[in-house]
Amino acid sequence: SLDGLYDLLVGRKTDMPENSYTTYLFSKGLDKILKKVGEECTEVIIAAKDNDKKETVYEIADLAYHVMVLMIEMGISLDEVTAELASRHVIDHKVKQEKMTK
């Protein structure tokens, strides 16, 4: 689950185990993490453009992992992201209602 992965990554940041890729990312800092997020975004785009569903799923998983590393580095919780998504749903719903009544 996303919660399980998030918790695992928080533990990696706390414990910084040797020979861990996640430890490597945290030790290199924000610039390295951002570089990896950018690379993974590009790989998602390429896989999707090639209409390769299996590769796109693989690359989305890589992107999700790297975005979570970024979130932890910046002190952003899953709850904050979930709340933001929920607030957008409410806004979208109101916008749709306004358009329907006009």
Protein Blocks (a to p, Z undefined) as FASTA:
>chain_A
ZZlmmmmmmmmmmnopghifklmmmmnommlmmmmmmmmmmmmmmmmmnopaklmmmmmm
mmmmmmmmmmmmnopafklmmmmmmmmmmmmmmmmmmmmmZZ
